[in-house]
Amino acid sequence: MAENEVKDVAGESKSDKFKRLASKRVVSAISKIELIANLAAPSYEYTPEEVAKILAALQGSVDKVKAAFSKQKIEKTVFTL
């Protein structure tokens, strides 16, 4: 273990904890996004405006993740159609 690596209470380094949590959360997020993509099936009816609103909300969330990693201030948003 590197000298600057700090272990938390469970004995897991901050880096290992980040990797463990990031892996789970990104897999989960991708799965949820793929479920949203399923809404494009012919069994649903939607307007171009609704699609644009969904895509803007998703892009906004991705932008917030980018901002968080670059240490910029982020605000929570609520999505409704």
WOKA-V336011 format. One record per residue. RES is the residue in one small letter. PSI is psi in radians with two decimals (999 if undefined). NEAR is the number of other ideal C-beta (glycine too) atoms within 8 Angstrom. Layout:
res = (RES:RES)
psi = (PSI:PSI)
near = (NEAR:NEAR)
This chain:
res = (m:a:e:n:e:v:k:d:v:a:g:e:s:k:s:d:k:f:k:r:l:a:s:k:r:v:v:s:a:i:s:k:i:e:l:i:a:n:l:a:a:p:s:y:e:y:t:p:e:e:v:a:k:i:l:a:a:l:q:g:s:v:d:k:v:k:a:a:f:s:k:q:k:i:e:k:t:v:f:t:l)
psi = (2.41:2.67:-0.63:0.00:2.20:2.32:2.46:-2.98:-0.67:0.01:0.18:2.33:2.78:-0.66:-0.79:-0.69:-0.76:-0.85:-0.74:-0.86:-0.71:-0.74:-0.85:-0.79:-0.65:-0.72:-0.75:-0.77:-0.75:-0.73:-0.76:-0.68:-0.68:-0.57:-0.65:-0.71:-0.55:-0.36:-0.20:-0.05:2.68:-0.24:-0.04:2.70:2.31:2.78:2.78:-0.57:-0.70:-0.72:-0.78:-0.67:-0.74:-0.84:-0.67:-0.69:-0.75:-0.78:-0.67:-0.70:-0.73:-0.73:-0.64:-0.65:-0.78:-0.76:-0.71:-0.72:-0.32:0.26:0.52:2.72:2.37:2.64:2.54:2.56:2.78:2.37:2.33:2.60:999)
near = (5:4:4:4:9:6:7:9:3:4:5:8:10:8:7:8:10:8:8:9:8:8:8:8:8:8:8:8:8:8:8:8:9:8:8:9:7:7:9:5:6:3:3:7:2:6:5:5:6:9:9:8:9:11:8:8:10:10:8:9:9:8:8:11:8:8:10:9:6:6:4:6:4:7:5:4:8:4:5:3:5)
